Every structure is written in C-alpha cells, then in structure tokens.
Amino acid sequence: MPFKLLSLPVKRYIREKRWDCFRPIQEAAVEKITSTDYHYILTSKTASGKTEAAFLPVISQLKEEPGVQVLYISPLIALINDQLERIEDLCRHMDIKITRWHGDANRDQKEKLLNRPEGILLITPESLESLFVNRPHRLNALFSNLRFIILDEIHSFV
C-alpha cells in the first residue's frame, strides 16, 4: 500500500534500485506523511531506513515552485554530507536541487541558492542561525514555500 502513495518518479527510482519491500519505519512513514498534515517523530534503530522513511514521502510531495521546500537540520556536518550522498541520486531523478550549507560547504553553491532558492536545504543549526542573523532580507524568498522541516538527531537539540 505505501508504494501506491508515492509519486511516479519516486516509484520509478524504487523500481530501478530493485527494492523488494519497505522496512517497517518506511511503511509507516510513507502512509502517515503522505496522508495527513500532522507532524511526526520517526524513531527506529540505526541503519533501519529512517532517512528514506523521511525523504521518500516528502520528496513525493514537492512541487515545481521557487523557494526551499524542505529544510533538513542536522547538528553534524558529517551527517549532512552523508545524507546528501544518500538522497542525491533520488533527487537527480526528479530534478530536485539539494544544497549543503555549513562551514565546509561550497560558497558558490550557497550563493546560487540565495539567488535562485529551490529544492532541499541541508544545514547545521549554527549555519541556520548565521543565515537568520546575517541575511535576514533573504529569508522570505528563501523560505516562502517551505513545506517540510526534518530535524535529524533530534536528541541533540533537546
């Protein structure tokens, strides 16, 4: 059932990757996130598929419109870099732009995002704070169509 709830490009990606089935967290997340406007906390053991559980239904619901639609916040630069690699292939299938924004990220990519905001922004809390402090005049254009916020490693924020 969850497979039917995903967009055609996401279904195509899953078929190309030859996934046999969803993991339990992925099934639950796809069903809930695609069918309601509620907020969810996804918890599951390490390497259980939480990243895909969050991103598959979210990416399925993105629209072609300006502005960052997904804000992914992680306390770790290494995790942002890892997540970029994991979702980049999927987003390439759907022509969704992904931008990393942290101290080690490419400055030109950040400027491109500011000049043409779109897609998914992967960012650390410190970089998000800096963005709010140093570029407040850019926030409306950047986040006017924000649809989803994903907080990874939520226990770090508590």
C-alpha angles and dihedrals in degrees: 000000000000092000090062091057095061127090120263095252091051090049089051090051092051091050092048090051088050096229109180096199146340123265116243095259090050093050092050094044095048092050095047101038095047095045104043142036092226125122119247140198111209114206126177139133123286115286093015096123102265094144093057090040089061100036104041096064093036095051090046089062100048119118132207099258136117123270135051108297099182124043112193113190121193129169091217128069090203090056091050090051091048093048091049090057092047098051100029094085092050092048091048088059089056098038091242116154119227122197128192115211118188138107094282097043124111111275093211091057090052091051091048089054092049092049095044110017115199146132126007128350119202108196144159120238090246092053091046090052090049090050091053093047100040102033108029091143090062097052098086094054091042099050106021091111098036108150106165138031119195117193110195121199088016091179088069090062093051 
